[in-house]
Amino acid sequence: MGYLGEEIRKLGFGLMRLPQKDGVIDVEQVKEMVDLFLEAGFTYFDTAWAYAGSEDAIRQALVERYPRERYQLATKNAAWIDCKTKEEAYAQFDVSLKQTGAGYFDFYLLHNLGEDRSHYFDDFDMWNWVQEKKRAGLIRHVGFSIHSTPEELEEILQAHPEMEFVQLQINYADWDNPAVQSRRCYEVARKYGKPVIIMEPVKGGMLATPPEAVQNVLKAAEPASSVASWAVRFAADLDGVITVLSGMSNVEQMKDNLSYMKTFTGLSESQKKTLAQAQEELQKIPLIPCTTCNYCAKVCPMQIGISGSFTAMNYLTLYGDPAAAKGQANWLVDSHGLKHADACIKCGKCEEACPQHIAIRDCLEQVKAALL
């Protein structure tokens, strides 16, 4: 029995990265994955208005094939995407209802709060609006997802105690990462008594292929277990967790997740020690020690996305994946209207402001050479 009176097991089916065939979602494979998931006793499905084709696919693969009481369906409202009026933001809900055909949503989230996105939900009075939808029986539980600082999370929870749950990015790589602060965000949510839904437990697939030293630790402990399984189990072991979302992209990933989560009851002490060793190996890798305080950004005359550039560079260092690193740079720099490292004029104001005493100009040169 999970939190909020819902019977939910600790694995959720994230529908953001569904399998594709000829450039479109492979609904037949999704049907097979849905069948395996439900047969194993799992029930939580997570989609979003912003996940192109996902709501339509889950209507075909799940809603039209199973009784409504067999599953819980979550979707999300991204009011900050192309919405200039509250009517446009509210319309996302109607589109989601139509695309899923679900009749109502068990869990409805205000999507990706934080930074300059949060004000849209205030401007459009969406906090009261979702409560109206709940009273109308169209939503059973209301919460929000956030990729931001623990301080901003706490501000939102203080302002909106009516929120029933929080969705957070949590994984063993980000647990004590100063740029993500997974542990501190988790602790804030629990401080306010909010149950947590975990997203990105495998960090977008990165922890399925972590650095070799980390893989060696995990494989030595359990040669037969997938490396990705350690990441999901780390998240599922935390107290107060409703479910852990895994963005499964094919039948093989579904079968792997089900193989160890069907019987999961918690990590043993030896498994916890193994994960601590894996975290120690990650910490040995030399990264730019940026804490994303963004003091540098406040004094940069060129408006360079310094912390975002450093996060992208650290991705490249850790996982050796240029495409993922450039994706981080696009999200954290371009989408925030900031400039890239090649705009640096080497004035040095950023270094004077940096509490970590980072040689920012030299690091921006590294970013420029590696990613631009």
C-alpha positions as CSV (number, residue, x, y, z in Angstrom):
1,M,0.0,0.0,0.0
2,G,1.5,3.3,-1.1
3,Y,1.1,6.8,0.1
4,L,-2.1,8.9,-0.4
5,G,-4.2,5.8,0.0
6,E,-3.2,4.4,-3.4
7,E,-2.0,0.9,-3.9
8,I,1.1,1.5,-6.0
9,R,4.3,-0.6,-6.2
10,K,7.7,1.0,-6.4
11,L,8.2,0.9,-10.2
12,G,6.4,3.4,-12.5
13,F,6.4,3.3,-16.3
14,G,7.7,6.6,-17.5
15,L,6.3,7.3,-21.0
16,M,8.8,10.0,-22.1
17,R,11.1,7.7,-24.1
18,L,8.8,5.3,-25.8
19,P,10.1,3.0,-28.5
20,Q,9.9,4.3,-32.1
21,K,9.6,2.7,-35.5
22,D,10.1,4.8,-38.7
23,G,10.2,8.0,-36.7
24,V,6.9,7.5,-34.8
25,I,6.0,5.7,-31.5
26,D,5.8,2.0,-31.9
27,V,2.4,1.4,-30.3
28,E,2.5,-2.3,-30.8
29,Q,5.7,-2.6,-28.8
30,V,4.2,-0.2,-26.2
31,K,1.2,-2.6,-25.9
32,E,3.6,-5.5,-25.2
33,M,5.4,-3.4,-22.6
34,V,2.1,-2.4,-20.9
35,D,0.9,-6.0,-20.8
36,L,4.2,-7.1,-19.1
37,F,4.0,-4.2,-16.6
38,L,0.4,-4.9,-15.6
39,E,0.9,-8.7,-15.5
40,A,3.8,-8.2,-13.0
41,G,1.4,-6.2,-10.7
42,F,2.6,-2.7,-11.4
43,T,0.0,0.0,-12.2
44,Y,1.5,3.6,-12.4
45,F,1.9,5.2,-15.8
46,D,3.4,8.7,-16.2
47,T,2.9,10.8,-19.3
48,A,2.7,14.6,-20.1
49,W,1.1,17.0,-22.5
50,A,4.6,18.0,-23.5
51,Y,5.7,14.4,-24.4
52,A,5.0,14.4,-28.1
53,G,2.7,11.5,-29.0
54,S,2.9,9.9,-25.6
55,E,-0.7,10.6,-24.4
56,D,-2.1,9.3,-27.7
57,A,0.1,6.2,-27.5
58,I,-1.0,5.3,-24.0
59,R,-4.6,5.7,-24.9
60,Q,-4.2,3.0,-27.6
61,A,-1.9,0.8,-25.5
62,L,-3.5,1.0,-22.1
63,V,-6.8,3.0,-21.8
64,E,-8.6,1.4,-24.7
65,R,-7.5,-2.1,-23.6
66,Y,-7.9,-2.3,-19.8
67,P,-10.5,-1.3,-17.3
68,R,-9.9,2.1,-15.8
69,E,-9.6,0.7,-12.2
70,R,-6.6,-1.5,-13.3
71,Y,-4.1,1.4,-13.4
72,Q,-3.1,4.9,-12.2
73,L,-2.4,7.5,-14.9
74,A,-0.4,10.7,-14.3
75,T,0.0,13.6,-16.7
76,K,1.3,17.2,-16.5
77,N,0.6,20.8,-17.4
78,A,3.5,22.9,-18.8
79,A,2.0,26.4,-18.6
80,W,5.3,27.9,-19.5
81,I,5.3,26.4,-23.0
82,D,3.7,28.9,-25.5
83,C,1.0,30.0,-23.1
84,K,0.2,33.8,-23.1
85,T,-3.1,33.5,-21.3
86,K,-4.6,31.3,-18.6
87,E,-7.1,29.9,-21.1
88,E,-4.2,28.6,-23.2
89,A,-2.7,27.0,-20.1
90,Y,-6.0,25.5,-18.9
91,A,-6.6,24.1,-22.4
92,Q,-3.7,21.7,-21.9
93,F,-5.8,19.8,-19.5
94,D,-8.7,19.4,-22.0
95,V,-6.2,18.2,-24.7
96,S,-4.7,15.7,-22.2
97,L,-8.2,14.3,-21.4
98,K,-9.0,13.9,-25.1
99,Q,-5.6,12.4,-26.1
100,T,-5.6,9.9,-23.2
101,G,-9.3,9.2,-23.1
102,A,-8.8,8.4,-19.5
103,G,-11.9,10.3,-18.1
104,Y,-9.9,11.6,-15.2
105,F,-6.3,11.6,-13.9
106,D,-5.1,9.9,-10.8
107,F,-2.2,12.2,-10.5
108,Y,-1.9,15.6,-12.1
109,L,1.3,17.7,-12.0
110,L,2.2,21.3,-12.5
111,H,5.2,20.5,-14.7
112,N,8.8,21.5,-14.2
113,L,8.5,24.4,-11.8
114,G,11.6,26.4,-11.0
115,E,13.6,29.4,-12.2
116,D,11.7,31.6,-14.6
117,R,9.0,29.0,-15.2
118,S,7.2,29.1,-11.8
119,H,5.6,32.5,-12.3
120,Y,3.3,31.2,-15.1
121,F,1.5,29.0,-12.6
122,D,1.1,32.0,-10.3
123,D,0.1,34.4,-13.1
124,F,-2.6,32.0,-14.4
125,D,-3.9,31.1,-10.9
126,M,-3.3,27.5,-11.6
127,W,-3.0,26.5,-8.0
128,N,-6.7,27.2,-7.4
129,W,-7.6,26.0,-10.9
130,V,-6.2,22.4,-10.2
131,Q,-8.2,22.3,-6.9
132,E,-11.3,23.1,-8.9
133,K,-10.6,20.2,-11.2
134,K,-10.0,18.0,-8.2
135,R,-13.3,19.0,-6.6
136,A,-15.0,18.2,-10.0
137,G,-13.6,14.6,-9.8
138,L,-11.3,15.1,-12.8
139,I,-8.2,14.8,-10.7
140,R,-7.6,12.6,-7.7
141,H,-4.2,13.9,-6.5
142,V,-2.4,17.2,-7.3
143,G,1.3,17.8,-7.1
144,F,4.2,19.3,-9.0
145,S,7.5,18.4,-10.5
146,I,10.6,20.6,-10.1
147,H,14.2,20.8,-11.3
148,S,15.6,23.5,-9.1
149,T,17.2,24.3,-5.8
150,P,16.1,23.1,-2.4
151,E,15.5,26.7,-1.4
152,E,13.0,27.3,-4.3
153,L,11.3,24.0,-3.5
154,E,10.8,25.0,0.1
155,E,9.4,28.4,-1.0
156,I,6.8,26.6,-3.1
157,L,5.9,24.1,-0.4
158,Q,5.5,26.9,2.1
159,A,3.2,28.9,-0.3
160,H,1.2,25.8,-1.3
161,P,0.8,23.3,1.5
162,E,-2.2,21.9,-0.4
163,M,0.1,20.1,-2.8
164,E,-0.1,16.4,-2.1
165,F,3.2,15.2,-3.5
166,V,6.4,16.3,-5.2
167,Q,8.2,14.8,-8.2
168,L,12.0,15.1,-7.9
169,Q,15.1,14.1,-9.9
170,I,16.9,11.7,-7.6
171,N,19.7,9.2,-8.4
172,Y,22.9,8.1,-6.7
173,A,25.1,10.2,-9.0
174,D,23.2,13.4,-8.2
175,W,22.6,12.6,-4.5
176,D,25.4,14.9,-3.3
177,N,26.1,16.7,-6.5
178,P,26.2,20.4,-5.7
179,A,24.7,21.3,-9.0
180,V,21.6,19.1,-8.5
181,Q,21.4,18.7,-4.7
182,S,19.1,15.6,-4.9
183,R,19.6,14.8,-1.2
184,R,18.7,18.3,0.0
185,C,15.6,18.5,-2.3
186,Y,14.5,15.1,-1.0
187,E,15.0,16.2,2.6
188,V,13.0,19.4,2.1
189,A,10.1,17.4,0.6
190,R,10.1,15.0,3.6
191,K,10.5,17.9,6.0
192,Y,7.1,19.1,4.8
193,G,5.6,15.6,4.9
194,K,5.3,15.3,1.1
195,P,5.6,11.9,-0.5
196,V,8.0,11.8,-3.4
197,I,7.7,10.5,-7.0
198,I,11.2,9.9,-8.3
199,M,12.2,10.8,-11.9
200,E,15.5,10.3,-13.7
201,P,16.7,7.5,-11.4
202,V,19.0,6.3,-14.2
203,K,19.8,10.0,-15.2
204,G,18.4,9.7,-18.7
205,G,20.2,6.4,-19.2
206,M,23.6,7.7,-18.1
207,L,23.7,5.3,-15.1
208,A,23.1,2.4,-17.4
209,T,26.6,3.0,-18.7
210,P,28.4,4.9,-15.9
211,P,32.2,5.4,-15.9
212,E,34.1,2.2,-16.0
213,A,35.3,2.4,-12.4
214,V,31.7,2.6,-11.2
215,Q,30.7,-0.3,-13.4
216,N,33.5,-2.4,-12.0
217,V,32.3,-1.9,-8.5
218,L,28.7,-2.8,-9.3
219,K,29.5,-5.8,-11.5
220,A,31.9,-7.2,-8.8
221,A,29.1,-7.1,-6.3
222,E,26.4,-8.7,-8.5
223,P,27.7,-10.0,-11.8
224,A,24.2,-11.1,-13.0
225,S,22.5,-7.7,-12.2
226,S,22.3,-5.0,-14.8
227,V,24.2,-1.8,-13.9
228,A,20.9,0.2,-14.4
229,S,19.2,-1.9,-11.7
230,W,21.4,-0.4,-9.0
231,A,20.2,3.1,-9.9
232,V,16.5,2.2,-9.7
233,R,16.9,0.2,-6.5
234,F,18.8,3.1,-4.9
235,A,15.9,5.4,-5.5
236,A,13.2,2.8,-4.5
237,D,14.9,2.2,-1.2
238,L,14.3,5.8,0.0
239,D,11.6,6.4,2.6
240,G,8.4,8.2,1.6
241,V,8.6,7.3,-2.1
242,I,5.4,6.6,-3.9
243,T,7.0,5.2,-7.0
244,V,10.2,5.4,-9.1
245,L,9.7,6.3,-12.7
246,S,11.8,4.4,-15.3
247,G,11.6,5.8,-18.8
248,M,11.6,2.4,-20.6
249,S,12.3,2.4,-24.3
250,N,11.9,-1.2,-25.3
251,V,10.7,-4.6,-24.2
252,E,14.1,-5.7,-23.0
253,Q,14.4,-2.7,-20.6
254,M,10.9,-3.5,-19.3
255,K,11.8,-7.1,-18.6
256,D,15.0,-6.2,-16.9
257,N,13.3,-3.7,-14.6
258,L,10.5,-6.2,-13.8
259,S,13.0,-8.9,-13.0
260,Y,14.4,-7.2,-9.9
261,M,11.5,-4.9,-8.9
262,K,8.9,-7.6,-8.7
263,T,10.4,-8.9,-5.5
264,F,12.1,-5.7,-4.3
265,T,11.7,-5.1,-0.6
266,G,14.7,-2.8,0.1
267,L,18.5,-2.8,-0.1
268,S,20.6,-4.9,2.1
269,E,23.5,-3.4,4.1
270,S,26.0,-4.9,1.7
271,Q,24.2,-3.4,-1.3
272,K,24.2,0.0,0.4
273,K,27.9,-0.3,0.9
274,T,28.4,-1.2,-2.8
275,L,26.4,1.9,-3.8
276,A,28.5,4.0,-1.5
277,Q,31.6,2.7,-3.1
278,A,30.2,3.5,-6.5
279,Q,29.5,7.1,-5.4
280,E,33.1,7.3,-4.1
281,E,34.4,6.3,-7.5
282,L,32.3,9.0,-9.1
283,Q,33.6,11.6,-6.7
284,K,37.2,10.7,-7.7
285,I,36.6,11.9,-11.2
286,P,37.9,15.5,-11.6
287,L,34.9,17.8,-12.3
288,I,34.5,21.6,-12.4
289,P,33.4,22.2,-8.7
290,C,30.5,24.5,-9.6
291,T,27.6,24.7,-7.2
292,T,25.4,26.7,-9.5
293,C,25.1,29.6,-7.1
294,N,25.3,31.8,-10.2
295,Y,27.1,34.7,-8.5
296,C,29.3,34.7,-11.6
297,A,26.3,35.2,-13.9
298,K,25.2,38.3,-12.0
299,V,28.4,40.1,-12.8
300,C,29.1,38.7,-16.3
301,P,28.8,41.6,-18.8
302,M,28.3,39.1,-21.7
303,Q,25.5,37.1,-20.0
304,I,27.2,33.8,-20.5
305,G,25.5,30.7,-19.1
306,I,28.5,29.8,-17.0
307,S,27.0,27.3,-14.6
308,G,25.0,25.6,-17.4
309,S,28.2,25.3,-19.5
310,F,30.0,23.7,-16.6
311,T,27.2,21.2,-16.0
312,A,27.4,20.2,-19.6
313,M,31.2,19.9,-19.4
314,N,30.9,17.7,-16.3
315,Y,28.4,15.5,-18.2
316,L,31.0,15.0,-20.9
317,T,33.7,14.2,-18.4
318,L,31.6,11.7,-16.4
319,Y,29.8,9.9,-19.2
320,G,31.8,10.6,-22.4
321,D,28.6,11.4,-24.3
322,P,29.0,14.5,-26.4
323,A,25.4,14.5,-27.6
324,A,24.1,14.4,-24.0
325,A,26.5,17.1,-23.0
326,K,25.4,19.3,-25.9
327,G,21.8,18.6,-25.0
328,Q,22.5,19.9,-21.5
329,A,24.2,23.0,-22.9
330,N,21.2,23.7,-25.1
331,W,18.7,23.4,-22.2
332,L,20.8,25.2,-19.6
333,V,22.2,27.9,-21.8
334,D,20.2,28.4,-25.0
335,S,16.8,27.9,-23.6
336,H,17.6,30.4,-20.8
337,G,18.5,33.1,-23.4
338,L,22.2,33.0,-22.4
339,K,25.4,33.0,-24.4
340,H,27.9,30.2,-24.8
341,A,31.5,30.1,-23.6
342,D,32.9,31.5,-26.9
343,A,31.4,34.9,-25.9
344,C,33.8,35.3,-23.0
345,I,35.9,38.5,-23.1
346,K,38.1,37.3,-20.2
347,C,37.4,40.3,-18.0
348,G,37.7,38.2,-14.8
349,K,34.7,39.6,-13.0
350,C,33.2,36.1,-12.7
351,E,36.3,34.8,-10.9
352,E,36.2,37.7,-8.4
353,A,32.6,36.7,-7.5
354,C,33.0,32.9,-7.4
355,P,32.9,31.6,-3.8
356,Q,34.5,28.3,-5.0
357,H,37.5,30.1,-6.5
358,I,37.1,28.4,-9.8
359,A,39.4,29.4,-12.7
360,I,36.3,30.2,-14.7
361,R,38.0,31.7,-17.7
362,D,40.2,28.6,-18.2
363,C,37.2,26.3,-17.7
364,L,35.2,28.2,-20.3
365,E,38.1,27.6,-22.7
366,Q,37.7,23.9,-22.0
367,V,34.0,24.0,-22.7
368,K,34.7,26.0,-25.9
369,A,37.2,23.4,-27.1
370,A,35.1,20.3,-26.2
371,L,31.5,21.4,-27.0
372,L,31.4,24.3,-29.3
